Amino acid sequence: MIDAQDVALIVEGGGMRNSYTAPAIVRLIEQVKFGWVGGVSAGAVHALNYASADVRRARAAFTELASHPHFGGVLKLARGKGYFNSEFLYGQAEQLLPFDFATFAASSTQVHVEAMRADTGDTVSWGRDDFLRDPSLVARAARASSTVPKVMPITLIDAAPYVDGALGTSGGLLIDAARRAGFTRFVVLATRPRDYWKKPLVQPAAVRGMFRRYPEIGNALHVRAGRYNAAKREILAAERAGDALVFFPDNMQAESIERRPSKLHRNFAAGQAQLEREWERWVEFLAAPAPSLR
């Protein structure tokens, strides 16, 4: 086991594109001890699976689970359950892929999950202490962080409405949160290629009009590209300085809404192949001494 407790693991979301980064989570569970892990949206699921050291769950959540008839689809969306059926994914699916809370509780790795309040626009975060106080919050926070507006129904926690953490101040890339936690070295699992930059909304007024009940969602969508791109520039600067190792997918084969298990398994295999090609570089970075010891 590589001791990388001076390194923060940052996991980007992206729906089922995270089937590509799932093999990296599996390998990291098996071989690397990080001091901090954070993610939003589907990245929050990866982060929690890493923190609970659950290899099976890390693999199946973005591959096998999609074959379940209650997973989602257009009919589920039409019935108000969401294109991704969040009631199933963060409720009944627990019977198929139970979260290993005992292992999670025994771990010392810091955990950071974010979502955005739909009514106020505030970014809200939860960490290990919150989950230890209320174990039911693990599934609820993951669901809140993954709630894509209009694609999934609003998630309520203590009567407060939440949506996708990627709409918060981080833009979906938690490097600022990792820095605030005291970390200066990072491993980043991205689900977009190196040359990807988010484009501003073409018709922001029309988008805002879709969210009259929760105007802060429209406001957040309007500024999201700037937030995401600023965080990515910060990550690339850290990479150039030798303080970050970034896994950018070079053979992504799935989109965020992909539900076909065969395609998700192929995407998992593509991510695995890239990981194998790059793993030696990962080990070199992770095994490097902490800055204070250099």
N, C-alpha and C positions, 0 to 999 in steps of 0.2 A: 504494500500500500504506500503510495507516494504521499508524503506529508506536505500538503499545500495549504495549510491553515492561514497563511498570510495572503492567500489569493481568493478573490471573489468570483463566483460563477454567475454570469448574467445570461438569462435565457430569453430570447425574443419569442413573441407569439407568432400567430400566423395560421391558426386553425390546423387543418390536416397537413399543411406543409411541415408541421413538426414531426411527421413520420420520418422525415429526413434526418432530423437531429436526435431522434429517439435512440439510435445505436450509440451515439456519443454519450447520452445519459446512462445507458447500460454500462458502457466501458468505465465511465467515471465513477459510478456506484461501486464497481468491482475493484477499481485500482487507485482512486484518488480521494483524499480527505481534504475538502475545502473548508474555509472558515466561515463562508457566507454564500448563500445562494438566493437569487431573486428572479422573479419572472412575472409577467402580466399576461392576461388572456391565456392562450394555450401554453405559453411559457410558464405560467403559474402551476399548471398541472405537472409539467416536467420538474419544476423546482421542488414541489412537494413530494414527487416520486423519488427524486434524488435524496431529499432529506429523510425519507423513510426507508431508503436503501432497498427499494422493491424493484428488482430487475424484471420480474414478470409483468408487473403493472406498467412499468416504463415502456415495455415493448408492446403490450396488448392494447393500451389506451389509444394508440394512434394507428393500429392495424386491425387486430381481430375484432375489437368492439364494434367497428363499423358494420359488421355483418349482422348485427342484432336487428330484428324487425322494428324495435322501438328507437333505434339510434337517431333517426330523423328523416328528412326529405321534404318534398314540396307539399305532400298531404299533411304532414305534421305541422308545417308552417301555416297552411290554410286553416287548420283546426286550432291555431293559437298556441301550439306547443313549441314552435320555433323550428327553423330548418334543421338546427341541431337541437334535439329534444333535451333541454337542460334539466327538466324534471326527472327524466330517465338517467341522463349522464351523471348527474350529481346526487342522485337518489337511489333508484332501484339498481343501478349498475354496481352499487357498493356490494351487493350480494354476489356479483360475478367477479369483481376485482376489489375485494375489501382493502381499505387503507390500513397499513400496519402502524397503528398509532403507538404501540408499545416501543417499536424500534425508533420511530420518530421522536418519542419523548426521551429516549435514552441518548439520542445524538446531541452533540454540542454545537453542531453547525447552525449558525444564525440563518433565519429564513425571512424573506421579505416578499409580500404579495400586495399588489395595489389594485384598486378599482376607483372609479369616479362616481361621486354622488350626482345622480341625474338631476336633482332639484337645485343644487347649489353650485355645481361645477367643481367642488372641492375634491382634491385627490386624497384618498384615505388608504392607509397602509395597515397591514397586520403582520405580526411577527411571532416568533416562537412562544413568547410569554402569553400572547393572546390565545393561541391555540391550546396551550397547556391548561389555561383557565377554563376554556370551553371547547372540548374536542369537536363538537358539532360545527364549529366555525371553520374547520378545515374545508369541508365540502362547500359550505355557504360562501366562503371567501373565494374559493376557486371558481365557483359558479358566477359570482358577482364580477370577478375580474375577466371572465370569458364571455360576458353578456354583450354580444354585438347588437347594437340598436337596429330594430326592424327585422333582424334575422332571428333573434331570440327575445322572449318576453323579459321585461324588467325584473331584476332580482331584488327582493326585499330582505334587508337585515335589520331587525329591530324597527320595522316599519319605515325604514329609510330606503329609497330607490337607488339602485346601483347599476352602472353599465361598465363596459370594457375598460380595463385599466390602461389600455393603450391611448385612451382619450385624455388621460391625466397629464400632469406636467412633464412626465418623463418622455412622452411621445411614444412610449413602448419599449424604450431601451434604458435600463435602470442604472446607468453608470453613475449618475449623480447620487442615487441612493446608496450605492456601494461606497462611494467616496465619503458620504456623510457617516457611514458606519466605520470609517477609519481605514479603508483598504486603498492601496495604491497600485496593486497588480490585479489583472483581470483576465479571465477566460470568457469569451463571448461566443455564444452559439446563435448565429444569425440564420434567418430563414429567407433572406433576400440576398441576391448576389452583391459582390463588392461595388459594382457600378450603379446600384439602384439608389435612386433618390425620390422621395415622395413629391408629387406635384401638387400645387395649390388647387383648391376646388375651382372648377370652371364656373359654376353657378351657385355661389354661396348663399344668395338670397333664397333660391329654390330649396336648397338643402335645409336652411333654417326653417323654411315653411313646413317641412316634414315633421318638425318637432315642436309644435306649438305648445303642447302640454309641458314639455321639458326643453325650453329654449337653450339651456346650458349645453345640451348635447350638440345642437347646431353650432353654437359658439366654439365648442371644443373641436368639432370636425373642421371648422374654418382655420384654426391655428395649428392643427395637428401636424401638417407637413413641416412647418417651421420648427416645431418642437422635435420631431423625429430627426430631421436633417441636422439640427444642432447637436443632438446627442450622438448621432453617427459621426459627425466631424470630431467630436471629443474622443470617441472610441478610436478612430483612425489616427488621431494625434498620439494617443497612448500607445498604439501599435508601433508607430514610427519611433517613439521614444524607447521601445523595448519593454514597455510596461503592460502590454496586452497581447494576448494570442487570440486571434479572431478566426472562427470557423465560418467562412462564407461558402454557401453551397455552389458547386460548380456543375451539378448535374441534376437539379431539382426536376422532378417528374410529376408533381402533384400541385394542384391549386388548393386554396384554403378550404373550399367547400367539397372537396373530393370525398366520396363515400364508398367507392368500389374497393373492396378489400384487396383484390388482385393488384390494383394500381398502387395502393398504399404499401403493400408488401414489396413491390418493385422499388418504390421510393425509399423504403427502409434499407433495401439492399444497396441502392445507389449511395445513400449516406454512409453505410457501412464501408463500402469500397473507398470512398474519399477519406474516411477516418483512418483506414488502414494505411493509405498512402501518406498521410500526414502525421501519424501517431508518433513517430520518432521525434519530430519537431515539438510536439506537445510535451513529451517526456522531458526534453531538454529545457523547455520553458518552466515546467512545473517543478522540476528538481533543482532549479537555480536557487541560491540562497536568498533570504529576505534582504531587501535593500540595506538594512542596518548592519548586515553581516558581510556585505560585499567589500 
